[in-house]
């Protein structure tokens, strides 16, 4: 590959990273925003063992998936988060014997840089309390 083409490709990659990643790291919708309305919308209490569908606002790139996955895995009892960036959904499984709080889930999503809009529990799997 000619050196000029290599330099051009490298410049395009750097420009892409500089342009796209900061939008992900500092979600403009979240800067200075309070998550209090979101916390009120998801309610109090804990999540029972089973599957739960989280509605998450603001995810837009693969880095988003990684951030959400990392934060949710830090919560005791949450296993195997499945992030669907395109549809703004995250499916988590709460293992038997665990009962993470709804507030902890919301904080994890907020720490990843996004807003938790809703938690939908799988009634057949024991749902949320």
LINNORPE-V399287 format. One record per helix or strand of 3 or more residues. SS is the DSSP state (A for helix, B for strand). FROM is the first residue (numbers start at 1). TO is the last residue. Records with the same first field share a line. If there is no record, write none. Layout:
BEGIN
SS=FROM-TO, FROM-TO
END
This chain:
BEGIN
A=3-25, 36-42, 62-73, 102-111, 123-125
B=50-57, 78-84, 89-94, 115-121
END
